[in-house]
Amino acid sequence: MYKKITAAIISAALLISLAACGNSTEKKVNTEAAANGTVLATVEKTGVTTEKTESKTEEKTEDKTEKTEDNDGGSDKTEENTKSDAASELNIYEGGLLEAADFFSDRDLKQTADTSEAESISLKDGQDISITKAGVYVISGTASEAEIVVDAGDDDKVQIVLDNATITNTSKPCIYVKNADKVFVTTSGDNSLSVTGEFEADGDTKTDAVIFSKDDLVINGTGTLTVNSSDNGISGKDDLKITGSTLNITAEDAGIEANDSVRIADGSITISAGNDAVHAENDDDNSTGFVYICGGTLNLTAGDDGIHATTVVQIDGGDITIKAAECIEGTYVQLNDGNISMEASDDGINAAKKSNSYTPTIEVNGGYIKVVMGQGDTDGLDSNGYLYIKGGTVDVTAQFPFDYDIEAEHSGGTIIVNGEETEDITNQFGGMGGHGGMGGKGGFSKPGNQDGDFTPPEGFDPSQGFDPNQGFSQPENSDK
């Protein structure tokens, strides 16, 4: 009898314990669900509600991932200020003047669009395409006098996929971004955009480019885009990024221009421009307007500057070929890596006072920098302030390879002048010297006679210039 009573008591205790565990489990599930915005009704619905909870959690995770991928890299519109996974594979120089780790988001660097929910649109003559909300839009076909106009919300991201599209206009942009958070132009196949006549303004807005954007603009993709313009090729009034595509741009004015920055991570870019090939300048604020390049292949031909920036030109990588009056111009020019070949008729690299935020400086930390100057009073590297060569190879062919106003220092790397390696940073107009100080490693050297003042040879005509392979030019009527 005692054993039966004891067994009954133990059984009752076990049942009470199990019920308590059930209530604990219910409370735990309810707490977790409430944290994710889901309210449980009863224990019987736990299975269904758990599915909703998982769905809600997954939705939040996807939303967070999307925001991370769309990180704009430090701008006011940045949703998260973290380095993207794709950006970690870029050739970004640590310790660069510009903190470039967050310059490109994952979506910037993704070369194909998710077209699963895209809207497909065929081009038609004389019909504009109006885009007023976020989404992916695939544009194909051929048309004349047609314009793709983006006028979306301030937070909307719009992706335009050019899929074998051709547009030829007389007086208006082929793509005109009036308003959006950011617009991606993604290329697929062969595409061509052209404007042949004089651009007409849109009210107070001077729309003077084949692709004209008032907001952030990204060019990427796996296809080819040919741009022909009677004015500017591609113009962005905020940040303009290029991370892919093969671009062939011919423009009577600037090839690529932006107010705040031009950032290039990859792509094959060929530009023939009547003015500057790549230009970054904000007329209202000289503290901004920079050019950053860390990859890609650039072939630039320009009537004025190959690359021009108000503040900083920083090159961390890429294969760059420039033929221009001045190849690279900015207030602070920092070359950290890459293969850069330049032919100039004025200055190869010029650091001039264009911004109050920096002192004119040319700084070389790495890469192979080749400069070939035209004949006459031209400078290979010309700084209105400081000139530092700390690494890499600087190979200059010029009558006057260097010119600086304040100080020069050669603390590393290789200097080659007119085919011969040297330790000296010479100065066109003279200056003081010392090991590792002004005049560079090994001291200041003057062109010509190293023991005294420079005296040109008899009959030398400076307008005829200097050929390092032939020496100084002589007048045609010279007997020598």
Buried (B, 14 or more C-beta within 10 A) or exposed (E): EEEEEEEEEEEEEEEEEEEEEEEEEBEEBBEBBEEBEBEBEEBEEBEEBBEBBEEBBEEEEEEEEEEBBBBBBBBEBBBBEBBBEBBEEBBBBEEBBBEBBBBBBBBBBBBEBEBEEBEEBEBEEEEEBEBBEBBBBBBBBBBBBBBBBBBBEEEBBBBBBBBBBBBBBBBBBBBBBBBBBBBBBBBBBBBBBBBEEEBEEBEEEBBBBBBBBBBBBBBBBEBBBBBBBBBBBBBBBBBBBBBBBBBBBBBBBBBBBBBBBBBBBBBBBBBBBBBBBBBBBBEEBBEBBBBBBBBBBBBBBBBBBBBBBBBBBBBBBBBBBBBBBBBBBBBBBBBBBBBBBBBBBBBBBBBBEBBEBBBBBBBBBBBBBBBBBBBBEBBBBBBBBBBBBBBBBBBBBBBBBBBBBBBBBBEBBBBBBBEEEBEBBBBBEEBEBEEEBBBBBBBBBBBEEEEEEEEEEEEBEEEBBBEBEEEBBBEEEEEE
